[in-house]
């Protein structure tokens, strides 16, 4: 169940439906990949055919970003809530913990991924962190071999977007993994090096405003949101 927003597919499933589907995917030994869709990524995909194809070929395109749900509402769609990338990662960790599954973490700086792995193992004691690799490891064959030896059901890749999504697309057939998710800066959060926006900003979907206040240099990136909504309205009025 998906709807198309400016050429990019987005799932209409809520978080619980997604987790139920993914649990069944793992039990049936299927391979699935999860991508987070936000206005900035949709704007990039409008100009980049390869990125658009990558996003639309993915199994689950989660509506990460308040702009996506607003666009859906303006277009008469069914998406009403967000499923953030880090929220989805948390749900997958809880699922792995319930089933005592293995996860693997690839990306970020060495100290970041290692601290994040320790924090996750403490918080979810029944899952198994079967291995980590930092983002400075560039030898693709070494990465594939290391991950396959660890035998994880779930792989989290933190290389930044869209690099992490292209890594997953290009290598998932050689990787003996069921679930692939690009998680951006989520390792930084789990390691404690970056704090999430206060709950008020999270509940209102205005984390972008919090980050802009903290880092005014992000203004060029945040311009994508009003431009995106303006395009959605323009297309709707045609």
Buried (B, 14 or more C-beta within 10 A) or exposed (E): EBBEBBEBBBBBBBBEEBBEBBBEBBEEEEBBBBBBBBBBBBBBBBEBEEBBEBBBEBBBBBBBBBBBBBBBEBBEBEBEEBBBBBBBBBBBBBBBBEBEBBBBBBBBBEEBBBBBBBBBBEEBEEBBBBBBBBBEEEEEEEBBEBBBEBEBBBBBBBBBBBEBBBBBBEBBEBBBBBBBBBBBBBBBBBBEBEEEBEEEBBEEBBBBBBBBEEEEEEEEEBEBBEEBBEBBEEEEEE
